[in-house]
């Protein structure tokens, strides 16, 4: 499934998720601060 993120910061998180890497606390903060609700 492909997503077009409005928030470019989510692209690095997508790569982590696809490679099954654990997200860090800072990744969670990035998600929390994102305005891209569908991303």
FENCORJO-V136637 format. One record per residue. RES is the residue in one small letter. NEAR is the number of other C-alpha atoms within 10 Angstrom. Layout:
res=RES near=NEAR
res=RES near=NEAR
This chain:
res=x near=2
res=x near=4
res=x near=9
res=x near=11
res=x near=14
res=x near=14
res=x near=14
res=x near=11
res=x near=14
res=x near=18
res=x near=15
res=x near=11
res=x near=19
res=x near=15
res=x near=11
res=x near=14
res=x near=12
res=x near=9
res=x near=9
res=x near=9
res=x near=11
res=x near=10
res=x near=11
res=x near=10
res=x near=9
res=x near=9
res=x near=16
res=x near=12
res=x near=10
res=x near=15
res=x near=17
res=x near=11
res=x near=9
res=x near=15
res=x near=11
res=x near=15
res=x near=10
res=x near=8
res=x near=14
